[in-house]
Amino acid sequence: MLDTFDWYTWVILPSLVFLARVVDVSLGTLRIIFTSRGRKRLAPLLGFVEVFIWVTVIAEITRGAHNLVAYLAYAGGFAAGNYLGMYIEDKLALGLLIVRAIIPGNIKDLTEKLYAKGYGVTSVNAQGSLGPVKLVYTVLMRRNLPEVAGIIHETNPQAFFTVEELRSAERGVFPQTGSPRLTDTFFGRKSK
């Protein structure tokens, strides 16, 4: 019975299709994210590799994989590739964020701790629905969000804050080795 079982059609090809789809969709997910963040050199390269893998897999499926297992592997690889692409992008933590905190009351501890860690801080007096508040803004590298969120929670546990992605920023105060200093930045990189 094992002599008549077609290992290539039922096991090897679906496994290859699944793995190829995981890789190509992961690259596609990263490509879309990098495109939206203005990474003009990396996105086309990822697109080339993504499409090359996709065309190769489609050619193989249409040539010989006329079975449900190969089709399920194709769909499963697509789903797993989306998840893996988002996971990789999350671990890379590329890009800039703006954190906007609305604080009723004293912001001295918050601003001092943020500045001591090297973050630039801008504060504005404002009027909230329940009375006077302070708006505190800081721009940071995405990988630093857990630290900044922790400082906000520590100094003002009831604070309301929002986080938004930035496409670009120029000239700001960002954490450096040593003391905080003003830097020219574009997408978080020092400009020349």
Secondary structure, 3 states (H helix, E strand, C coil): CCCCCCHHHHHHHHHHHHHHHHHHHHHHHHHHHHHHCCCCCHHHHHHHHHHHHHHHHHHHHHHHCCCHHHHHHHHHHHHHHHHHHHHHHHHHCCCEEEEEEEECCCCHHHHHHHHHCCCCCEEEEEEECCEEEEEEEEEEEHHHHHHHHHHHHHHCCCCEEEEEEECCCCCEEECCCCCCEEECEECCEECC
